[in-house]
Amino acid sequence: MVTAPLLPTRATRPELRPTPSRPARCVPAAIAVAVGLWGIRRQDSLWSDEAVTYEVAHRSTSDIWRLLAEADAVHGLHYFLMHAVFASWEGGLVALRLPSVLAVAATAAGVGMLGRRLAGPRAGLLAGLVVPLLPAMQRYAQEGRSYALVCALMTWGTWLLLDALDVGGRKRWAGYGAVMLVACLLHEFAVLGLIAHGVTVALSRRRLRPWALTAAAVIVGLAPLALFSATQSGQVAWIGAPDASDLLAFAVTALLGIACALLKRPLRGPVGLPALALPLLTVPTGLLLALSPLRPLYVDRYVLFGSIGLALLIGAALDRLTSRETVVIASLVAAAAALLPSGQQLRTPESQSDDVTAVARAVREMTTPGDGLLFTPARRAWVLATPEAYAHLDDLALAASPAASGTLFGTEVTPAEIRARMPASRRIVVVQDVIGEPGDSTGRGAAKLATLYAHFEVCGTRRVTRAQITVYARPGLC
């Protein structure tokens, strides 16, 4: 079998392919919007990371700055963006997630244009259509975090990289650097995409110096945030080592990408599609996995932009496998049908590890006005987006609210004060995060449990996603 090399050889005239009409070039973006809006409320469910975004975005700008000095500096730019969104439109869950929907649409449009540039009109259209069908893109198109926005910036940064390589000039390199810097400021791990671009430049045997100078400028611009956020590294202490499923998923995805890249394709320019797409697909994820023995930092959403490379490779492969439009359309329809159950599941509360709205409903059902309230550990993510559900309860350990204290989850009184407050309550509801979070090393958790065991008895327990809600009462008062 003859395979296409990663490194460019003599460019040949591309085969003629049917050219989509101008409106058809907008089809990937339109489909991405439609798929993103489908079930965008996810049955009114909200997971804890989104709850953090929602609550922080509703603080004043000065309060956001206070928070970033203590925690979550890595997400600061996204919080200010969402603050502007909610200042313009108080649209609840839809406003929280709509920027991600539009970002995936921008990604689909950009991937379509990249594919057209590197592999021809039909390959570009197919690559753009693949984007909204990928389960990972469907998930993060409906999440109020920064990952889809980073993906969109990485896509258009890649387009600007090709412009800079093809034409050159300081303005083009400056434009590329500016977009990549914004991507890195939204999420620092976007710098892994910058490294993937360097691999592309090397594979394409282009001059490395312009890219290296631009990359250095991006890193200099990112350095203050990176150095400061390193002082808040305890916030990623929850990340564990990648397991076998993570390694298997990476291996399968990489092999699929390589298989698609091996299909022979004439070059349309100085950079071949495999030389661009394969590094984007494999380098960021591969680096995070390889570094995990030193410091576990791998989470699949941190490198969502690898989907850009996968979509390009799949779109180009579909274009090469057949020249019959009906076969291509049938393949896409079959893929969409096969992925429909997955898409439906992604739009349910069960698709996430937790659901703060479900926890709030359970707390309302299990409590009466005046009951005491405790959290173990002291993360109040459950309260952030639905404070009204807890307003009738007495938060026994709370010293200052999240906004008032300039923290993510508020501050608590001393263990001694907690022990003194608890016996005054006849009933106490305890919301416990049973998985995925570091334990309490301050002594407050131990004080809560010791007092509960000494003075209260269990009345009932309910498990809601990863939260366990337990009602305690004085003996005989259940």
Contacts in CASP RR format, 6 or more apart in sequence:
PFRMAT RR
TARGET T0000
AUTHOR 0000-0000-0000
METHOD contacts of the structure
MODEL  1
MVTAPLLPTRATRPELRPTPSRPARCVPAAIAVAVGLWGIRRQDSLWSDE
AVTYEVAHRSTSDIWRLLAEADAVHGLHYFLMHAVFASWEGGLVALRLPS
VLAVAATAAGVGMLGRRLAGPRAGLLAGLVVPLLPAMQRYAQEGRSYALV
CALMTWGTWLLLDALDVGGRKRWAGYGAVMLVACLLHEFAVLGLIAHGVT
VALSRRRLRPWALTAAAVIVGLAPLALFSATQSGQVAWIGAPDASDLLAF
AVTALLGIACALLKRPLRGPVGLPALALPLLTVPTGLLLALSPLRPLYVD
RYVLFGSIGLALLIGAALDRLTSRETVVIASLVAAAAALLPSGQQLRTPE
SQSDDVTAVARAVREMTTPGDGLLFTPARRAWVLATPEAYAHLDDLALAA
SPAASGTLFGTEVTPAEIRARMPASRRIVVVQDVIGEPGDSTGRGAAKLA
TLYAHFEVCGTRRVTRAQITVYARPGLC
1 262 0 8 1.000
2 264 0 8 1.000
3 262 0 8 1.000
3 263 0 8 1.000
3 264 0 8 1.000
4 261 0 8 1.000
4 262 0 8 1.000
4 263 0 8 1.000
4 264 0 8 1.000
4 265 0 8 1.000
4 274 0 8 1.000
6 203 0 8 1.000
6 261 0 8 1.000
6 274 0 8 1.000
6 275 0 8 1.000
6 278 0 8 1.000
7 203 0 8 1.000
7 204 0 8 1.000
7 205 0 8 1.000
7 275 0 8 1.000
8 204 0 8 1.000
8 205 0 8 1.000
8 267 0 8 1.000
8 269 0 8 1.000
8 270 0 8 1.000
8 271 0 8 1.000
8 272 0 8 1.000
8 275 0 8 1.000
9 267 0 8 1.000
10 267 0 8 1.000
11 266 0 8 1.000
11 267 0 8 1.000
11 268 0 8 1.000
11 269 0 8 1.000
11 270 0 8 1.000
12 266 0 8 1.000
12 267 0 8 1.000
13 266 0 8 1.000
14 120 0 8 1.000
14 266 0 8 1.000
14 268 0 8 1.000
15 266 0 8 1.000
17 120 0 8 1.000
17 121 0 8 1.000
17 122 0 8 1.000
17 123 0 8 1.000
17 319 0 8 1.000
17 323 0 8 1.000
18 121 0 8 1.000
18 122 0 8 1.000
18 325 0 8 1.000
19 121 0 8 1.000
19 122 0 8 1.000
20 27 0 8 1.000
20 121 0 8 1.000
20 122 0 8 1.000
20 125 0 8 1.000
24 125 0 8 1.000
25 109 0 8 1.000
25 112 0 8 1.000
25 113 0 8 1.000
25 116 0 8 1.000
25 125 0 8 1.000
26 109 0 8 1.000
27 125 0 8 1.000
27 129 0 8 1.000
28 108 0 8 1.000
28 109 0 8 1.000
28 111 0 8 1.000
28 112 0 8 1.000
28 125 0 8 1.000
28 128 0 8 1.000
28 129 0 8 1.000
28 131 0 8 1.000
28 132 0 8 1.000
29 105 0 8 1.000
29 106 0 8 1.000
29 108 0 8 1.000
29 109 0 8 1.000
30 105 0 8 1.000
31 108 0 8 1.000
31 129 0 8 1.000
31 132 0 8 1.000
32 101 0 8 1.000
32 104 0 8 1.000
32 105 0 8 1.000
32 107 0 8 1.000
32 108 0 8 1.000
32 109 0 8 1.000
32 131 0 8 1.000
32 132 0 8 1.000
32 137 0 8 1.000
32 141 0 8 1.000
33 101 0 8 1.000
33 102 0 8 1.000
33 105 0 8 1.000
35 132 0 8 1.000
35 133 0 8 1.000
35 138 0 8 1.000
35 141 0 8 1.000
36 101 0 8 1.000
36 104 0 8 1.000
36 132 0 8 1.000
36 138 0 8 1.000
36 141 0 8 1.000
36 142 0 8 1.000
37 101 0 8 1.000
38 347 0 8 1.000
39 142 0 8 1.000
39 347 0 8 1.000
40 93 0 8 1.000
40 94 0 8 1.000
40 97 0 8 1.000
40 98 0 8 1.000
40 101 0 8 1.000
40 142 0 8 1.000
41 93 0 8 1.000
41 94 0 8 1.000
42 93 0 8 1.000
42 142 0 8 1.000
42 347 0 8 1.000
42 348 0 8 1.000
42 349 0 8 1.000
42 351 0 8 1.000
43 347 0 8 1.000
43 348 0 8 1.000
43 349 0 8 1.000
44 93 0 8 1.000
44 357 0 8 1.000
45 348 0 8 1.000
45 349 0 8 1.000
45 352 0 8 1.000
45 355 0 8 1.000
45 357 0 8 1.000
45 358 0 8 1.000
46 54 0 8 1.000
46 93 0 8 1.000
46 355 0 8 1.000
46 356 0 8 1.000
46 357 0 8 1.000
46 385 0 8 1.000
47 352 0 8 1.000
47 353 0 8 1.000
47 354 0 8 1.000
47 355 0 8 1.000
47 356 0 8 1.000
48 354 0 8 1.000
48 356 0 8 1.000
48 381 0 8 1.000
48 382 0 8 1.000
48 384 0 8 1.000
49 143 0 8 1.000
49 144 0 8 1.000
49 145 0 8 1.000
50 96 0 8 1.000
50 97 0 8 1.000
50 143 0 8 1.000
50 144 0 8 1.000
50 145 0 8 1.000
50 385 0 8 1.000
51 356 0 8 1.000
51 381 0 8 1.000
51 382 0 8 1.000
51 384 0 8 1.000
51 385 0 8 1.000
51 386 0 8 1.000
52 72 0 8 1.000
52 381 0 8 1.000
52 384 0 8 1.000
52 408 0 8 1.000
53 75 0 8 1.000
53 78 0 8 1.000
53 79 0 8 1.000
53 82 0 8 1.000
53 96 0 8 1.000
53 144 0 8 1.000
53 145 0 8 1.000
54 82 0 8 1.000
54 92 0 8 1.000
54 96 0 8 1.000
54 144 0 8 1.000
54 384 0 8 1.000
54 385 0 8 1.000
55 384 0 8 1.000
55 385 0 8 1.000
55 402 0 8 1.000
56 64 0 8 1.000
56 67 0 8 1.000
56 72 0 8 1.000
56 79 0 8 1.000
56 82 0 8 1.000
56 83 0 8 1.000
56 408 0 8 1.000
57 79 0 8 1.000
57 82 0 8 1.000
57 83 0 8 1.000
57 85 0 8 1.000
57 86 0 8 1.000
57 96 0 8 1.000
58 83 0 8 1.000
58 86 0 8 1.000
59 67 0 8 1.000
59 83 0 8 1.000
59 403 0 8 1.000
61 80 0 8 1.000
61 83 0 8 1.000
63 403 0 8 1.000
63 406 0 8 1.000
64 76 0 8 1.000
64 79 0 8 1.000
64 80 0 8 1.000
64 83 0 8 1.000
66 406 0 8 1.000
67 79 0 8 1.000
67 402 0 8 1.000
67 406 0 8 1.000
67 407 0 8 1.000
67 408 0 8 1.000
68 76 0 8 1.000
68 79 0 8 1.000
70 232 0 8 1.000
70 406 0 8 1.000
70 407 0 8 1.000
71 232 0 8 1.000
71 235 0 8 1.000
71 407 0 8 1.000
71 408 0 8 1.000
72 79 0 8 1.000
72 232 0 8 1.000
72 235 0 8 1.000
72 408 0 8 1.000
73 225 0 8 1.000
73 228 0 8 1.000
73 229 0 8 1.000
73 232 0 8 1.000
74 187 0 8 1.000
74 188 0 8 1.000
74 225 0 8 1.000
74 229 0 8 1.000
74 232 0 8 1.000
75 145 0 8 1.000
75 146 0 8 1.000
75 187 0 8 1.000
77 146 0 8 1.000
77 182 0 8 1.000
77 185 0 8 1.000
77 186 0 8 1.000
78 145 0 8 1.000
78 146 0 8 1.000
78 149 0 8 1.000
78 186 0 8 1.000
78 187 0 8 1.000
81 99 0 8 1.000
81 149 0 8 1.000
82 96 0 8 1.000
82 99 0 8 1.000
82 144 0 8 1.000
85 95 0 8 1.000
85 98 0 8 1.000
85 99 0 8 1.000
86 92 0 8 1.000
86 95 0 8 1.000
89 95 0 8 1.000
96 144 0 8 1.000
97 141 0 8 1.000
97 142 0 8 1.000
97 143 0 8 1.000
97 144 0 8 1.000
99 144 0 8 1.000
99 148 0 8 1.000
99 149 0 8 1.000
100 140 0 8 1.000
100 141 0 8 1.000
100 142 0 8 1.000
100 143 0 8 1.000
100 144 0 8 1.000
100 145 0 8 1.000
100 147 0 8 1.000
100 148 0 8 1.000
100 149 0 8 1.000
101 141 0 8 1.000
101 142 0 8 1.000
101 148 0 8 1.000
103 141 0 8 1.000
103 148 0 8 1.000
103 149 0 8 1.000
103 151 0 8 1.000
103 152 0 8 1.000
104 131 0 8 1.000
104 132 0 8 1.000
104 137 0 8 1.000
104 140 0 8 1.000
104 141 0 8 1.000
104 148 0 8 1.000
104 151 0 8 1.000
104 152 0 8 1.000
105 132 0 8 1.000
106 152 0 8 1.000
106 155 0 8 1.000
106 156 0 8 1.000
107 131 0 8 1.000
107 137 0 8 1.000
107 148 0 8 1.000
107 151 0 8 1.000
107 152 0 8 1.000
107 155 0 8 1.000
107 308 0 8 1.000
108 128 0 8 1.000
108 129 0 8 1.000
108 131 0 8 1.000
108 132 0 8 1.000
109 128 0 8 1.000
110 128 0 8 1.000
110 155 0 8 1.000
110 156 0 8 1.000
110 159 0 8 1.000
111 124 0 8 1.000
111 127 0 8 1.000
111 128 0 8 1.000
111 130 0 8 1.000
111 131 0 8 1.000
111 155 0 8 1.000
111 308 0 8 1.000
111 311 0 8 1.000
111 312 0 8 1.000
112 124 0 8 1.000
112 125 0 8 1.000
112 127 0 8 1.000
112 128 0 8 1.000
113 124 0 8 1.000
113 159 0 8 1.000
114 124 0 8 1.000
114 127 0 8 1.000
114 155 0 8 1.000
114 158 0 8 1.000
114 159 0 8 1.000
114 162 0 8 1.000
114 276 0 8 1.000
114 308 0 8 1.000
114 312 0 8 1.000
115 123 0 8 1.000
115 124 0 8 1.000
115 127 0 8 1.000
115 128 0 8 1.000
115 273 0 8 1.000
115 312 0 8 1.000
115 315 0 8 1.000
115 316 0 8 1.000
116 123 0 8 1.000
116 124 0 8 1.000
116 125 0 8 1.000
117 159 0 8 1.000
117 162 0 8 1.000
117 268 0 8 1.000
118 162 0 8 1.000
118 268 0 8 1.000
118 269 0 8 1.000
118 271 0 8 1.000
118 272 0 8 1.000
118 273 0 8 1.000
118 276 0 8 1.000
118 312 0 8 1.000
118 316 0 8 1.000
119 127 0 8 1.000
119 265 0 8 1.000
119 268 0 8 1.000
119 273 0 8 1.000
119 312 0 8 1.000
119 315 0 8 1.000
119 316 0 8 1.000
119 319 0 8 1.000
120 268 0 8 1.000
120 319 0 8 1.000
122 319 0 8 1.000
122 328 0 8 1.000
123 273 0 8 1.000
123 315 0 8 1.000
123 316 0 8 1.000
123 318 0 8 1.000
123 319 0 8 1.000
123 320 0 8 1.000
124 315 0 8 1.000
124 316 0 8 1.000
124 319 0 8 1.000
126 314 0 8 1.000
126 315 0 8 1.000
126 316 0 8 1.000
126 318 0 8 1.000
126 319 0 8 1.000
126 328 0 8 1.000
126 332 0 8 1.000
127 311 0 8 1.000
127 312 0 8 1.000
127 314 0 8 1.000
127 315 0 8 1.000
127 316 0 8 1.000
128 311 0 8 1.000
128 315 0 8 1.000
129 315 0 8 1.000
129 332 0 8 1.000
130 310 0 8 1.000
130 311 0 8 1.000
130 314 0 8 1.000
130 315 0 8 1.000
131 137 0 8 1.000
131 307 0 8 1.000
131 308 0 8 1.000
131 311 0 8 1.000
132 138 0 8 1.000
132 141 0 8 1.000
133 332 0 8 1.000
133 335 0 8 1.000
133 336 0 8 1.000
133 339 0 8 1.000
134 307 0 8 1.000
134 310 0 8 1.000
134 311 0 8 1.000
135 339 0 8 1.000
135 342 0 8 1.000
135 343 0 8 1.000
135 346 0 8 1.000
136 300 0 8 1.000
136 301 0 8 1.000
136 304 0 8 1.000
136 307 0 8 1.000
137 148 0 8 1.000
137 151 0 8 1.000
137 304 0 8 1.000
137 307 0 8 1.000
138 342 0 8 1.000
138 343 0 8 1.000
138 346 0 8 1.000
139 346 0 8 1.000
139 351 0 8 1.000
140 147 0 8 1.000
140 148 0 8 1.000
140 151 0 8 1.000
140 301 0 8 1.000
140 304 0 8 1.000
141 148 0 8 1.000
142 346 0 8 1.000
142 347 0 8 1.000
145 301 0 8 1.000
146 186 0 8 1.000
146 187 0 8 1.000
147 187 0 8 1.000
147 301 0 8 1.000
147 302 0 8 1.000
147 304 0 8 1.000
148 304 0 8 1.000
149 186 0 8 1.000
150 183 0 8 1.000
150 186 0 8 1.000
150 187 0 8 1.000
150 190 0 8 1.000
150 304 0 8 1.000
150 305 0 8 1.000
151 304 0 8 1.000
151 305 0 8 1.000
151 307 0 8 1.000
151 308 0 8 1.000
153 179 0 8 1.000
153 180 0 8 1.000
153 182 0 8 1.000
153 183 0 8 1.000
153 186 0 8 1.000
153 190 0 8 1.000
154 180 0 8 1.000
154 183 0 8 1.000
154 190 0 8 1.000
154 193 0 8 1.000
154 280 0 8 1.000
154 305 0 8 1.000
154 308 0 8 1.000
155 305 0 8 1.000
155 308 0 8 1.000
156 179 0 8 1.000
157 176 0 8 1.000
157 177 0 8 1.000
157 179 0 8 1.000
157 180 0 8 1.000
157 183 0 8 1.000
158 197 0 8 1.000
158 276 0 8 1.000
158 280 0 8 1.000
158 308 0 8 1.000
160 172 0 8 1.000
160 175 0 8 1.000
160 176 0 8 1.000
160 177 0 8 1.000
160 179 0 8 1.000
161 176 0 8 1.000
161 197 0 8 1.000
161 200 0 8 1.000
161 201 0 8 1.000
161 211 0 8 1.000
162 271 0 8 1.000
162 276 0 8 1.000
163 172 0 8 1.000
163 176 0 8 1.000
164 172 0 8 1.000
164 173 0 8 1.000
164 175 0 8 1.000
164 176 0 8 1.000
164 210 0 8 1.000
164 211 0 8 1.000
164 214 0 8 1.000
165 201 0 8 1.000
165 204 0 8 1.000
165 206 0 8 1.000
165 270 0 8 1.000
165 271 0 8 1.000
166 269 0 8 1.000
166 270 0 8 1.000
166 271 0 8 1.000
168 210 0 8 1.000
173 210 0 8 1.000
173 211 0 8 1.000
173 213 0 8 1.000
173 214 0 8 1.000
174 214 0 8 1.000
176 214 0 8 1.000
177 214 0 8 1.000
177 217 0 8 1.000
177 218 0 8 1.000
180 190 0 8 1.000
180 194 0 8 1.000
180 197 0 8 1.000
180 214 0 8 1.000
180 215 0 8 1.000
180 218 0 8 1.000
181 217 0 8 1.000
181 218 0 8 1.000
181 221 0 8 1.000
181 222 0 8 1.000
183 190 0 8 1.000
184 190 0 8 1.000
184 191 0 8 1.000
184 194 0 8 1.000
184 218 0 8 1.000
184 222 0 8 1.000
185 222 0 8 1.000
185 225 0 8 1.000
187 302 0 8 1.000
188 222 0 8 1.000
188 225 0 8 1.000
188 226 0 8 1.000
188 229 0 8 1.000
189 284 0 8 1.000
189 288 0 8 1.000
189 297 0 8 1.000
189 302 0 8 1.000
189 303 0 8 1.000
190 305 0 8 1.000
191 218 0 8 1.000
191 219 0 8 1.000
191 222 0 8 1.000
192 283 0 8 1.000
192 284 0 8 1.000
192 287 0 8 1.000
192 288 0 8 1.000
192 303 0 8 1.000
193 280 0 8 1.000
193 283 0 8 1.000
193 284 0 8 1.000
193 305 0 8 1.000
194 215 0 8 1.000
194 218 0 8 1.000
194 219 0 8 1.000
195 283 0 8 1.000
195 284 0 8 1.000
195 287 0 8 1.000
196 279 0 8 1.000
196 280 0 8 1.000
196 283 0 8 1.000
196 284 0 8 1.000
197 211 0 8 1.000
197 215 0 8 1.000
197 279 0 8 1.000
198 208 0 8 1.000
198 211 0 8 1.000
198 215 0 8 1.000
198 279 0 8 1.000
199 279 0 8 1.000
199 283 0 8 1.000
200 271 0 8 1.000
200 275 0 8 1.000
200 276 0 8 1.000
200 279 0 8 1.000
200 280 0 8 1.000
201 207 0 8 1.000
201 208 0 8 1.000
201 211 0 8 1.000
202 208 0 8 1.000
203 275 0 8 1.000
203 279 0 8 1.000
204 270 0 8 1.000
204 271 0 8 1.000
204 272 0 8 1.000
204 275 0 8 1.000
206 270 0 8 1.000
206 271 0 8 1.000
236 297 0 8 1.000
237 438 0 8 1.000
238 436 0 8 1.000
238 437 0 8 1.000
238 438 0 8 1.000
239 296 0 8 1.000
239 297 0 8 1.000
239 298 0 8 1.000
239 299 0 8 1.000
240 296 0 8 1.000
241 292 0 8 1.000
241 293 0 8 1.000
241 296 0 8 1.000
242 289 0 8 1.000
242 292 0 8 1.000
242 296 0 8 1.000
242 298 0 8 1.000
246 289 0 8 1.000
246 298 0 8 1.000
246 300 0 8 1.000
247 289 0 8 1.000
249 300 0 8 1.000
250 285 0 8 1.000
250 286 0 8 1.000
250 289 0 8 1.000
253 281 0 8 1.000
253 285 0 8 1.000
253 310 0 8 1.000
254 281 0 8 1.000
254 282 0 8 1.000
256 310 0 8 1.000
256 313 0 8 1.000
256 314 0 8 1.000
257 277 0 8 1.000
257 278 0 8 1.000
257 281 0 8 1.000
257 310 0 8 1.000
257 313 0 8 1.000
257 314 0 8 1.000
258 278 0 8 1.000
259 317 0 8 1.000
260 313 0 8 1.000
260 314 0 8 1.000
260 315 0 8 1.000
260 316 0 8 1.000
260 317 0 8 1.000
261 273 0 8 1.000
261 274 0 8 1.000
261 277 0 8 1.000
261 278 0 8 1.000
261 313 0 8 1.000
263 316 0 8 1.000
263 317 0 8 1.000
263 320 0 8 1.000
263 321 0 8 1.000
264 320 0 8 1.000
265 273 0 8 1.000
265 274 0 8 1.000
265 316 0 8 1.000
265 320 0 8 1.000
273 312 0 8 1.000
273 313 0 8 1.000
273 316 0 8 1.000
274 313 0 8 1.000
276 309 0 8 1.000
276 312 0 8 1.000
277 308 0 8 1.000
277 309 0 8 1.000
277 310 0 8 1.000
277 312 0 8 1.000
277 313 0 8 1.000
277 316 0 8 1.000
278 309 0 8 1.000
278 313 0 8 1.000
280 305 0 8 1.000
280 306 0 8 1.000
280 308 0 8 1.000
280 309 0 8 1.000
280 312 0 8 1.000
281 306 0 8 1.000
281 308 0 8 1.000
281 309 0 8 1.000
281 310 0 8 1.000
281 313 0 8 1.000
284 303 0 8 1.000
284 305 0 8 1.000
284 306 0 8 1.000
285 298 0 8 1.000
285 300 0 8 1.000
285 303 0 8 1.000
285 306 0 8 1.000
288 297 0 8 1.000
288 298 0 8 1.000
288 302 0 8 1.000
288 303 0 8 1.000
289 298 0 8 1.000
291 297 0 8 1.000
292 298 0 8 1.000
318 328 0 8 1.000
318 331 0 8 1.000
318 332 0 8 1.000
319 328 0 8 1.000
322 328 0 8 1.000
345 351 0 8 1.000
349 355 0 8 1.000
349 357 0 8 1.000
349 358 0 8 1.000
349 465 0 8 1.000
352 465 0 8 1.000
353 435 0 8 1.000
353 465 0 8 1.000
353 466 0 8 1.000
354 465 0 8 1.000
354 466 0 8 1.000
354 467 0 8 1.000
355 464 0 8 1.000
355 465 0 8 1.000
356 381 0 8 1.000
356 382 0 8 1.000
356 384 0 8 1.000
356 385 0 8 1.000
356 386 0 8 1.000
357 385 0 8 1.000
357 386 0 8 1.000
358 464 0 8 1.000
358 465 0 8 1.000
359 382 0 8 1.000
359 431 0 8 1.000
359 464 0 8 1.000
359 465 0 8 1.000
359 467 0 8 1.000
359 469 0 8 1.000
360 382 0 8 1.000
360 386 0 8 1.000
360 389 0 8 1.000
360 390 0 8 1.000
361 389 0 8 1.000
362 462 0 8 1.000
362 464 0 8 1.000
362 467 0 8 1.000
362 469 0 8 1.000
363 382 0 8 1.000
363 389 0 8 1.000
363 390 0 8 1.000
363 393 0 8 1.000
363 429 0 8 1.000
363 431 0 8 1.000
363 469 0 8 1.000
364 389 0 8 1.000
366 429 0 8 1.000
366 460 0 8 1.000
366 462 0 8 1.000
366 469 0 8 1.000
366 471 0 8 1.000
367 373 0 8 1.000
367 392 0 8 1.000
367 393 0 8 1.000
367 427 0 8 1.000
367 429 0 8 1.000
367 471 0 8 1.000
368 392 0 8 1.000
368 427 0 8 1.000
369 392 0 8 1.000
369 393 0 8 1.000
370 392 0 8 1.000
370 393 0 8 1.000
370 394 0 8 1.000
370 425 0 8 1.000
371 392 0 8 1.000
371 393 0 8 1.000
371 394 0 8 1.000
371 425 0 8 1.000
371 426 0 8 1.000
371 427 0 8 1.000
371 428 0 8 1.000
371 429 0 8 1.000
371 471 0 8 1.000
372 393 0 8 1.000
372 394 0 8 1.000
372 395 0 8 1.000
372 396 0 8 1.000
372 425 0 8 1.000
372 427 0 8 1.000
372 428 0 8 1.000
372 429 0 8 1.000
373 390 0 8 1.000
373 393 0 8 1.000
373 394 0 8 1.000
373 395 0 8 1.000
373 396 0 8 1.000
373 428 0 8 1.000
373 429 0 8 1.000
373 431 0 8 1.000
374 395 0 8 1.000
374 396 0 8 1.000
374 397 0 8 1.000
374 422 0 8 1.000
374 428 0 8 1.000
374 429 0 8 1.000
374 430 0 8 1.000
374 431 0 8 1.000
374 448 0 8 1.000
375 382 0 8 1.000
375 397 0 8 1.000
375 430 0 8 1.000
375 431 0 8 1.000
375 432 0 8 1.000
375 433 0 8 1.000
376 430 0 8 1.000
376 431 0 8 1.000
376 432 0 8 1.000
376 433 0 8 1.000
376 440 0 8 1.000
376 445 0 8 1.000
376 448 0 8 1.000
376 449 0 8 1.000
377 433 0 8 1.000
377 437 0 8 1.000
377 438 0 8 1.000
377 439 0 8 1.000
377 440 0 8 1.000
377 445 0 8 1.000
378 397 0 8 1.000
378 409 0 8 1.000
378 410 0 8 1.000
378 412 0 8 1.000
378 440 0 8 1.000
378 442 0 8 1.000
378 444 0 8 1.000
378 445 0 8 1.000
379 408 0 8 1.000
379 409 0 8 1.000
379 433 0 8 1.000
379 437 0 8 1.000
380 402 0 8 1.000
380 409 0 8 1.000
380 410 0 8 1.000
381 408 0 8 1.000
381 409 0 8 1.000
382 431 0 8 1.000
382 467 0 8 1.000
383 389 0 8 1.000
383 390 0 8 1.000
384 402 0 8 1.000
384 409 0 8 1.000
393 429 0 8 1.000
394 425 0 8 1.000
396 418 0 8 1.000
396 421 0 8 1.000
396 422 0 8 1.000
396 425 0 8 1.000
396 428 0 8 1.000
397 412 0 8 1.000
397 413 0 8 1.000
397 418 0 8 1.000
397 421 0 8 1.000
397 444 0 8 1.000
397 448 0 8 1.000
398 410 0 8 1.000
398 411 0 8 1.000
398 412 0 8 1.000
398 413 0 8 1.000
399 405 0 8 1.000
399 410 0 8 1.000
399 411 0 8 1.000
399 412 0 8 1.000
399 413 0 8 1.000
400 410 0 8 1.000
400 411 0 8 1.000
401 410 0 8 1.000
402 408 0 8 1.000
402 409 0 8 1.000
402 410 0 8 1.000
404 410 0 8 1.000
405 411 0 8 1.000
412 418 0 8 1.000
412 444 0 8 1.000
413 421 0 8 1.000
414 444 0 8 1.000
415 442 0 8 1.000
415 443 0 8 1.000
415 444 0 8 1.000
415 445 0 8 1.000
415 446 0 8 1.000
415 447 0 8 1.000
416 447 0 8 1.000
418 444 0 8 1.000
418 447 0 8 1.000
418 448 0 8 1.000
418 451 0 8 1.000
419 447 0 8 1.000
419 450 0 8 1.000
419 451 0 8 1.000
422 428 0 8 1.000
422 448 0 8 1.000
422 451 0 8 1.000
422 452 0 8 1.000
422 455 0 8 1.000
423 451 0 8 1.000
423 455 0 8 1.000
426 473 0 8 1.000
426 474 0 8 1.000
426 477 0 8 1.000
427 459 0 8 1.000
427 471 0 8 1.000
427 472 0 8 1.000
427 473 0 8 1.000
427 474 0 8 1.000
427 477 0 8 1.000
428 452 0 8 1.000
428 456 0 8 1.000
428 471 0 8 1.000
428 472 0 8 1.000
428 473 0 8 1.000
429 469 0 8 1.000
429 470 0 8 1.000
429 471 0 8 1.000
429 472 0 8 1.000
430 448 0 8 1.000
430 452 0 8 1.000
430 469 0 8 1.000
430 470 0 8 1.000
430 471 0 8 1.000
430 472 0 8 1.000
431 467 0 8 1.000
431 468 0 8 1.000
431 469 0 8 1.000
432 467 0 8 1.000
432 468 0 8 1.000
432 469 0 8 1.000
432 470 0 8 1.000
433 466 0 8 1.000
433 467 0 8 1.000
434 463 0 8 1.000
434 466 0 8 1.000
434 467 0 8 1.000
434 468 0 8 1.000
435 466 0 8 1.000
436 466 0 8 1.000
440 446 0 8 1.000
452 472 0 8 1.000
455 474 0 8 1.000
456 472 0 8 1.000
456 473 0 8 1.000
456 474 0 8 1.000
456 475 0 8 1.000
457 472 0 8 1.000
457 473 0 8 1.000
457 474 0 8 1.000
457 475 0 8 1.000
457 476 0 8 1.000
457 478 0 8 1.000
458 470 0 8 1.000
458 471 0 8 1.000
458 472 0 8 1.000
459 471 0 8 1.000
459 472 0 8 1.000
459 473 0 8 1.000
459 478 0 8 1.000
460 470 0 8 1.000
460 471 0 8 1.000
460 478 0 8 1.000
461 468 0 8 1.000
461 469 0 8 1.000
461 470 0 8 1.000
461 471 0 8 1.000
462 468 0 8 1.000
462 469 0 8 1.000
462 470 0 8 1.000
463 469 0 8 1.000
471 478 0 8 1.000
END
